[in-house]
Amino acid sequence: AATDFGSAPTAANSLLGPGLAICSKGTLTFGVGASAYTMRISNSVIVYSGGTLNMGTVATPCPRNASNEIFFDCGANVDYGLTVRNLGTLITQGLSRTSGKLIDRCLLNTDEAIASTSLGVDTDTGWLDNDVIAVASTTQTITQSEKGAMNGAAGASTLTVDGFAGAGGGLAFAHLGTSPIQAEVILLTRNVVIRGASATLQAYIDIKPTAIVDCDWTEFYWLGSATANKRGIDIATTTGSCSFDRCSAHDMMVTNSRNFNSSSASGNNISITNNVTFAIDTFHAASSQSTGIMTISGNIFMRNVSSFLCSLGDVGGVFSDNVMIS
């Protein structure tokens, strides 16, 4: 993790001479032993036609006692990122935090006061010590959606927390947990991660029209900008396929950053399902296509800064069962 690969080229040159080029018939597969595998790189990563990048596979996900991470060490915002070119393949497959508990969300079931460090919840989550979580605002003040961490493993009906901005690491704001107003609590930690260098030195992911992308239980953060194809996770899929399921995305706060951003007018074969997102500057999910099908369902979108949580450019897709907190 301390080794920084790549020669720190300009942003333009990183697309001509990437630090890692996975080419036709080439496959890079991260380790799946009981270790933390991190690739820190001061350059871009490009998966070309016929190439494959595996961070876990569908048959062999990254195990719970391991982690896979790509860390783009940008010198300026969106200098570097991951591009999946036409007919390239990106597979990222993590696992839930505890075997048998496929849980990344729950509800408060007790009202919690400012500085509370013990949260009553409606689900036995299986979340672990130091896992990062976010709690939804139950007022009309967006900034009362807040982020902190687990302090010890979750109990069957209780989360002990710290790392929030309140006294003693407790909640900075009160949150309701009595029906019909119960705050959502979401898990942001995953054991497969793609990220930028910091909150101001973000990276990006650019998915081209015929690429094949399948991401499950993967965490994305510090991505995005106002630059085309570097907005966050830019998805131009048409005749390829693109699926994000049970992933998390958070802290993409550089101005005009987006998360799941369908950038093609004919976007198709795009599935954004059961994900949780927190603190994205603009759109948590956006569709600009006028033809094709994009499915956005079962997600929790929490806290933005400007514009809208979601932007739908066409009614030909499916938008259902999403929870929106803003």
C-alpha positions as CSV (number, residue, x, y, z in Angstrom):
1,A,0.0,0.0,0.0
2,A,3.0,2.3,0.5
3,T,4.2,1.8,-3.1
4,D,2.9,4.5,-5.5
5,F,3.1,3.1,-9.0
6,G,3.0,5.4,-12.1
7,S,5.0,8.3,-13.3
8,A,2.5,11.1,-12.5
9,P,1.9,12.3,-16.1
10,T,-0.5,15.1,-17.1
11,A,-4.1,14.2,-17.2
12,A,-4.2,14.1,-21.0
13,N,-1.0,11.9,-21.2
14,S,-2.4,9.5,-18.7
15,L,-5.0,8.5,-21.3
16,L,-2.3,8.0,-24.0
17,G,0.2,6.1,-21.7
18,P,-1.7,4.8,-18.8
19,G,0.1,3.4,-15.7
20,L,-1.8,0.1,-16.2
21,A,-3.0,-1.0,-19.6
22,I,-5.0,-4.3,-19.6
23,C,-5.1,-5.2,-23.3
24,S,-6.7,-7.8,-25.5
25,K,-6.5,-11.3,-24.0
26,G,-5.0,-9.8,-20.8
27,T,-6.5,-10.3,-17.4
28,L,-5.5,-8.7,-14.1
29,T,-7.0,-10.5,-11.1
30,F,-6.5,-9.2,-7.5
31,G,-5.6,-11.6,-4.8
32,V,-8.3,-13.3,-2.7
33,G,-6.2,-14.5,0.2
34,A,-6.6,-13.2,3.8
35,S,-4.8,-9.9,3.0
36,A,-5.4,-6.3,2.0
37,Y,-4.5,-5.9,-1.6
38,T,-4.0,-2.2,-2.6
39,M,-2.9,-0.8,-5.9
40,R,-1.9,2.9,-5.4
41,I,-1.2,4.5,-8.7
42,S,-0.2,8.0,-10.0
43,N,-1.6,7.5,-13.4
44,S,-4.7,6.1,-15.1
45,V,-5.9,2.5,-15.5
46,I,-7.4,1.6,-18.9
47,V,-9.1,-1.8,-19.7
48,Y,-9.0,-2.1,-23.5
49,S,-11.1,-4.3,-25.8
50,G,-10.7,-7.9,-24.8
51,G,-9.1,-7.1,-21.5
52,T,-10.5,-8.0,-18.0
53,L,-10.0,-6.4,-14.6
54,N,-11.2,-8.6,-11.7
55,M,-11.5,-7.4,-8.2
56,G,-13.1,-10.6,-7.0
57,T,-15.2,-12.7,-9.5
58,V,-18.8,-13.9,-9.4
59,A,-17.6,-17.4,-8.7
60,T,-14.9,-16.2,-6.1
61,P,-15.8,-12.9,-4.5
62,C,-13.2,-11.0,-2.4
63,P,-13.6,-12.9,1.0
64,R,-14.6,-11.1,4.1
65,N,-11.1,-11.4,5.7
66,A,-9.5,-9.7,2.7
67,S,-9.9,-6.4,0.7
68,N,-9.2,-5.2,-2.8
69,E,-8.5,-1.5,-3.5
70,I,-7.5,0.8,-6.3
71,F,-6.3,4.2,-5.0
72,F,-5.8,6.9,-7.6
73,D,-3.2,9.2,-6.2
74,C,-4.2,12.3,-8.2
75,G,-2.0,15.4,-8.3
76,A,-4.9,17.6,-9.4
77,N,-8.6,16.7,-9.4
78,V,-9.5,14.0,-11.9
79,D,-6.0,13.7,-13.2
80,Y,-6.4,10.0,-13.2
81,G,-9.1,7.4,-13.2
82,L,-10.4,4.1,-14.5
83,T,-11.6,3.8,-18.1
84,V,-13.3,0.6,-19.4
85,R,-13.1,0.8,-23.1
86,N,-15.5,-0.8,-25.7
87,L,-15.5,-4.6,-25.2
88,G,-13.4,-4.3,-22.0
89,T,-14.6,-6.0,-18.8
90,L,-14.7,-4.8,-15.2
91,I,-15.8,-7.2,-12.5
92,T,-15.8,-6.2,-8.8
93,Q,-17.3,-8.6,-6.3
94,G,-17.2,-8.1,-2.6
95,L,-19.3,-9.6,0.2
96,S,-21.5,-8.4,3.0
97,R,-19.8,-7.8,6.4
98,T,-21.0,-11.0,8.1
99,S,-21.9,-14.3,6.5
100,G,-25.6,-14.9,6.3
101,K,-26.5,-11.3,6.9
102,L,-26.8,-9.6,3.5
103,I,-27.6,-6.2,5.1
104,D,-26.6,-2.7,4.1
105,R,-29.5,-0.8,5.6
106,C,-31.9,-0.6,8.5
107,L,-34.2,1.8,10.4
108,L,-33.9,3.4,13.8
109,N,-36.6,2.1,16.0
110,T,-35.9,4.4,19.0
111,D,-35.8,8.2,19.0
112,E,-32.1,9.2,19.4
113,A,-31.0,12.5,21.1
114,I,-28.0,14.6,20.3
115,A,-24.7,12.9,21.4
116,S,-26.3,9.4,21.5
117,T,-23.8,6.7,21.0
118,S,-26.2,3.7,21.2
119,L,-28.7,3.5,18.4
120,G,-31.7,1.2,18.5
121,V,-32.4,-0.4,15.2
122,D,-34.9,-2.8,13.6
123,T,-32.4,-5.3,12.1
124,D,-29.6,-7.6,13.1
125,T,-27.1,-6.1,10.6
126,G,-23.9,-8.0,11.3
127,W,-21.9,-4.8,10.8
128,L,-18.3,-4.6,12.2
129,D,-16.1,-2.4,14.4
130,N,-15.0,0.8,12.5
131,D,-17.5,0.2,9.6
132,V,-18.6,3.6,8.3
133,I,-22.3,4.4,8.5
134,A,-24.7,7.3,7.8
135,V,-27.9,8.2,9.5
136,A,-30.7,10.1,7.7
137,S,-32.1,13.5,8.7
138,T,-35.6,13.3,10.1
139,T,-36.1,17.1,9.8
140,Q,-36.2,19.3,6.7
141,T,-32.5,20.2,7.2
142,I,-30.4,18.3,4.7
143,T,-27.1,18.6,6.7
144,Q,-28.6,16.7,9.6
145,S,-28.0,13.5,7.5
146,E,-24.6,12.6,9.1
147,K,-21.8,10.1,8.9
148,G,-19.9,8.2,11.6
149,A,-18.6,4.8,12.4
150,M,-19.3,1.6,14.4
151,N,-17.7,1.3,17.8
152,G,-17.6,-2.5,18.2
153,A,-19.6,-5.1,16.3
154,A,-23.4,-4.6,16.0
155,G,-25.7,-6.1,18.4
156,A,-29.0,-7.8,17.4
157,S,-30.9,-4.6,17.9
158,T,-28.3,-2.0,18.8
159,L,-25.5,-0.1,17.0
160,T,-22.8,1.4,19.3
161,V,-21.2,4.3,17.4
162,D,-18.5,6.9,17.5
163,G,-16.9,9.2,14.9
164,F,-19.9,11.4,14.6
165,A,-19.6,15.2,15.2
166,G,-21.5,15.2,18.5
167,A,-20.0,15.1,22.0
168,G,-18.0,11.9,22.6
169,G,-18.3,10.9,19.0
170,G,-22.1,10.7,19.3
171,L,-24.7,12.0,17.0
172,A,-24.5,15.7,16.1
173,F,-28.3,15.9,15.6
174,A,-31.4,14.2,17.0
175,H,-33.0,11.6,14.8
176,L,-36.5,10.1,15.1
177,G,-37.0,6.4,15.2
178,T,-40.7,6.0,16.0
179,S,-43.1,5.1,13.2
180,P,-44.1,6.7,10.9
181,I,-40.9,8.7,11.0
182,Q,-37.8,6.4,11.3
183,A,-34.4,7.4,10.1
184,E,-32.7,5.2,7.6
185,V,-29.2,4.0,8.6
186,I,-26.9,2.8,5.7
187,L,-23.6,1.0,5.6
188,L,-20.9,2.6,3.5
189,T,-18.0,0.2,4.1
190,R,-17.3,-2.5,1.6
191,N,-14.3,-4.8,1.2
192,V,-13.8,-3.9,-2.5
193,V,-12.9,-0.2,-3.1
194,I,-12.2,2.2,-5.9
195,R,-11.3,5.7,-4.8
196,G,-9.5,9.0,-5.3
197,A,-6.8,10.5,-3.1
198,S,-8.9,13.0,-1.1
199,A,-12.0,15.1,-0.9
200,T,-10.4,17.6,-3.3
201,L,-8.2,15.2,-5.4
202,Q,-10.9,12.9,-6.8
203,A,-10.6,10.3,-9.5
204,Y,-13.3,9.0,-12.0
205,I,-14.7,5.9,-13.7
206,D,-15.6,6.1,-17.4
207,I,-17.6,3.2,-18.9
208,K,-17.8,3.1,-22.7
209,P,-20.8,1.9,-24.8
210,T,-20.0,-1.8,-25.3
211,A,-18.0,-2.4,-22.1
212,I,-19.1,-5.2,-19.7
213,V,-19.3,-4.1,-16.1
214,D,-20.6,-6.1,-13.1
215,C,-20.1,-4.5,-9.6
216,D,-21.5,-6.0,-6.4
217,W,-20.8,-5.0,-2.8
218,T,-18.2,-2.4,-3.9
219,E,-17.4,1.0,-2.4
220,F,-16.7,4.1,-4.4
221,Y,-15.7,7.5,-3.0
222,W,-13.8,10.6,-3.8
223,L,-14.8,10.6,-7.5
224,G,-16.0,13.3,-9.8
225,S,-15.8,16.8,-11.3
226,A,-17.5,19.1,-13.8
227,T,-15.6,17.6,-16.7
228,A,-17.3,15.4,-19.2
229,N,-16.5,11.6,-18.8
230,K,-15.0,12.5,-15.4
231,R,-18.3,13.4,-13.6
232,G,-18.0,10.5,-11.1
233,I,-19.2,7.1,-12.5
234,D,-20.0,7.9,-16.1
235,I,-22.0,5.2,-17.9
236,A,-22.3,5.3,-21.7
237,T,-23.5,1.7,-22.0
238,T,-25.6,0.8,-25.1
239,T,-25.0,-2.7,-26.4
240,G,-22.7,-3.7,-23.6
241,S,-24.0,-4.3,-20.0
242,C,-23.6,-2.4,-16.8
243,S,-24.8,-3.5,-13.3
244,F,-24.2,-2.0,-9.9
245,D,-25.9,-3.9,-7.0
246,R,-25.4,-3.6,-3.3
247,C,-22.7,-1.0,-3.8
248,S,-22.0,2.2,-1.8
249,A,-20.9,5.6,-3.0
250,H,-20.1,8.6,-0.9
251,D,-18.2,11.8,-0.4
252,M,-18.1,13.0,-4.0
253,M,-18.2,16.6,-3.1
254,V,-16.1,18.5,-5.7
255,T,-18.5,20.9,-7.5
256,N,-20.7,19.2,-10.1
257,S,-19.6,15.7,-9.1
258,R,-22.2,13.0,-9.9
259,N,-22.5,9.4,-8.9
260,F,-24.2,7.0,-11.3
261,N,-24.4,9.2,-14.4
262,S,-25.8,7.7,-17.6
263,S,-24.2,9.9,-20.2
264,S,-25.5,8.4,-23.5
265,A,-28.6,9.5,-25.4
266,S,-29.2,5.9,-26.2
267,G,-28.3,4.3,-22.9
268,N,-29.4,0.7,-22.5
269,N,-28.7,-2.4,-20.4
270,I,-28.0,-0.4,-17.3
271,S,-29.1,-1.6,-13.9
272,I,-28.6,0.4,-10.7
273,T,-30.2,-1.6,-7.9
274,N,-30.1,-1.8,-4.1
275,N,-27.2,0.6,-3.6
276,V,-26.7,3.2,-0.9
277,T,-25.2,6.6,-1.4
278,F,-24.3,9.6,0.8
279,A,-22.9,13.1,0.2
280,I,-22.8,13.5,-3.6
281,D,-22.6,17.1,-4.8
282,T,-25.3,16.9,-7.4
283,F,-27.0,13.8,-8.9
284,H,-26.9,10.5,-7.1
285,A,-28.3,8.9,-10.2
286,A,-28.9,10.6,-13.6
287,S,-30.3,9.4,-16.9
288,S,-29.9,11.5,-20.0
289,Q,-31.0,8.9,-22.6
290,S,-34.0,9.4,-24.9
291,T,-34.1,5.7,-25.9
292,G,-33.1,2.5,-24.2
293,I,-33.8,1.1,-20.8
294,M,-32.1,2.0,-17.5
295,T,-33.4,0.5,-14.3
296,I,-32.9,2.4,-11.0
297,S,-34.6,0.6,-8.1
298,G,-34.2,-0.3,-4.5
299,N,-31.6,2.4,-3.7
300,I,-31.2,4.8,-0.8
301,F,-30.0,8.2,-2.0
302,M,-29.0,10.4,1.0
303,R,-27.8,14.0,1.0
304,N,-26.7,16.2,-1.9
305,V,-25.5,19.8,-2.0
306,S,-27.0,21.3,-5.2
307,S,-29.4,20.5,-7.9
308,F,-31.5,17.3,-7.5
309,L,-30.9,13.9,-6.0
310,C,-31.9,12.3,-9.3
311,S,-32.4,13.4,-12.8
312,L,-34.5,11.4,-15.3
313,G,-34.2,12.5,-18.9
314,D,-36.7,9.9,-20.2
315,V,-39.6,7.9,-19.0
316,G,-38.7,4.8,-20.9
317,G,-36.8,3.3,-18.0
318,V,-37.7,2.0,-14.6
319,F,-37.5,4.1,-11.5
320,S,-39.1,2.4,-8.5
321,D,-38.8,1.7,-4.7
322,N,-36.0,4.3,-4.1
323,V,-35.7,6.2,-0.9
324,M,-34.6,9.8,-1.3
325,I,-33.4,11.9,1.6
326,S,-32.5,15.5,0.8
